[in-house]
């Protein structure tokens, strides 16, 4: 469908929008983008059940080599499948038993050909052998790749971050968030004297006798590809238990004292998020916090930490309220992704708001849990200074493109708005917990999350979700005070059918809920004692307010 036809249809359905607004985030996408983001039959015809990834990392040469044994289940007869590996990485061979399979390259993907069609519902295992110098991250973790550096003692220190860019920049896989393996082994050989810390549980350590030691990790739970990680360094470890969850911390030796102090915050983080979201989703794999040579990333059960043992975001408060300086942003935000991002994973990166909006909202809940409701609300309100409204939060689908970075602060304020629409905290927090139990270890479409919240709250929230996720307009509440002491109001700058309720603050202890309609004045009588004091609650609701003279 062309952009112009798409715009026309949306204008027909939502007359309040403008073409400029709809097309303001227009992009030109390449064949490579489509290969990466599109679910063709060469991808839909199979489900990956297991990866057995085995690699050797040579930090001095910034080189990796190894293999990935891929076990798949055929969902329909097929003799060709698409997998992904960046074209700068060399495929050495693909082995299926005693046979060498034919493959062809196309951009950062490759097609594997089988002699006979695979049988539906049958399982097959083959091995991709490869090597190369993986892409180096220029600005991790925002642009994907390896970070090769050294610690203060001159020892190699290596990490990888690849969200968005793709795990296929360093290992061959079906690189699409819609398909998560049931479980996985990752075996990483590194020079003696170094350690590798990856996801899951360490099940074996082997001295290979050639100057390398191999660390074998088993991941018991489904995992998204970008969540698979390696962390190579001269790590020391300390541990604790939180209730029945093992918590393991890996840092450079010179930072042990700082880490032991800073990482005490993990307990308060777990307390808050288990309370709001439900049990930690990866108990079998434990929780790990690993010092990394870049800021951080939500690698499942192996959170990368590079916030330099400071509170805030590298010592700064994202909300500019002061409430963000009493806790470590990376510990809180990245760990929130264990629930939203790793437990519940968006099928398409266009719906990345499911990860980032909830994780940013979790920051406000963490503040509320520890400092009270008013502090949490002030924190979320303060985040609005970072909203640009320069593009929709939901991105274009099937081209591996996320939406606007407003998915962080604006998405968090959308969720806070929905909390106040529901107006019953026991129900709202039950919905958050039920989200994590209903979609436990699943991949989802954003619409599924929207519909679930609407169904559970018994409120049709679809106009609200559409307004904030798909448009760049913030609803304007227009109010005017009439001479007869009535209050008139309507919504402006919104889609047709937008009917979000909003609270009017009459006093410190008294509120009145009103139900404005889009572009249509309504009114309500107020007592003389309430007039003209009322103000709209633009903290609990993310709105603009325009008071105009009455009659």
C-alpha positions, 0 to 999 in steps of 0.5 A: 500500500502506498504512503498516499493511499495509506494516508487517505484511508487514515484521514477518512477514518480519523478526520482530525489528523493531517497529511503532514502529521501522518507522513512526517516520519516517511522513510525510504526502505531498502531490500536489506531492510525488508529481508531483515524485517519481513516474515516471508514464507522462507521464515514462516515455514519453520520454528527454531527450537534450539541453538547450540552456539559455540564460538572462540573469541580472539580479542587481540584480532577482534575476531570470532569463529565457531558454529551454531547448531540449529534445531528447527521444527518444519511447520510446512513442507519446505526445501529452502529457509532464510537465516541471517548473518551479516555479509562481512561474516564468512560462512565456511560450511553448512553441515546436515549430518554427513551432507554439506548443504548448499546456500546462497547469500542476499545482503545480510541474509542467507538461504539454506537449501535441502535436497528433499522437502522437510516434513511438516512437524518433523525436527531437523538439526544442521550446523552453520560454521562461520568466522569473521571480524564482527561489526564494531559498535561506534556508539554502544548500545545505540548502534550495534556491534562489539566493544573491544577495549581494555581494563585499567590493568591492560587486560582485554574487556569485551562486550556486545550490544545489538538491539535493533541492529540484529544478533546476526551481526555476530552469529547466524540465526533466524534474526526476527523477534517473533521467533524465540528458541525454547532454550539454548546453549552458548559456549564461549572460548576466551584466552586463559585468564579471562572469563566469559559471562553469558545468559543462563547458568554456567554448566561447565568450564573447560581448559582447552589446552591451547591457551583458551578456556571455554565457558558453557552456559545453558539458557533454560527459557525462551530468549530473544536473539538480541538478548543473547550476549557475551561479556569477556573480562577479568571478572570477579564474582559475588552473590546473594539470594533474594527470596529464592532467586539467585543474584550474581554480580560480575565486575572488574576487581578494582570496582568490587567495593563500589559494586558491593555498595551500589548493587544493594539496590537490586533488592529494592528493585526486585521488591518493587517489580515483583510487587507490581509485575509478578514473579521474576520470569527467569528464575531457572536462569537466575539474575545477573548484573555484569559490568560492561564497557558500554552503558547497559543493555537488558540481556536476559538474565545477564543485564549489562551494567556500565553506569559507573556505580552512580545514581541517576543516568550517568549521574544525571536525573532524567526527570530533572526533579531530583527523584531520579538521583536516589537510584541507579537508572541502569539497574532499574530500567534495564532490569524492568525489561526482564518483565517487559522486553524479555518475558513479553517480547514484541514480534516486530521492532515497530512495537518496541513501545511494549518494551520501552514504554513499560520499562520507563513507566516502571521507573516511576513505579519504582520511585512510587514504591520507595518514595510515595505516590506524589514522588512517582507522579512528579518523576513521570511528569518531569520526564515530559521535558524529554518528549519531542512529538516528532514522530509516532511511537509505533514504527513502520512494520516489517522493515526492522524500524522502531518508532520515535524515541518518545516511546520512552517518556511519552509512552510512560506518560500514556500508561500513567494516563491509562492508570488514571482513566481506570481510576482504580489502582487495585485493578490497574496493578492487577492488569500489569501482573496479569499481563506478565502471567498471560503473555508469559514467555511469549512474543506479542503484537502491540495490539494484543497488549492494547486489547488486553488492557481494554478488556481487563479494564472494561473500558474501550481504550483504543482511541486513547492508544491510537492518539498517543501511539500513532499521532504526534498531537497531544489532546487539548482540553478546552475549558470555559467558565460560563456566567451561570457558574457552569463549566463547558469543555471539549477535546481539540487536537485529537482524532475523531471519536476521542472521548477520554475522561479527565479529572477536574481538581476542585480542591486538595481532597475533591475531584470531579470527573468530566467526559469531554468529546472531540470538537463538541462542547459539553457543560456541567453545573458547578456550585458557586464555591467551586467556581472558578477554582477548578483546574484539570489534572494534567499530571495524572493525564498527559494533556494540554489545557486551554482555558478560554473566556466564557460568556 
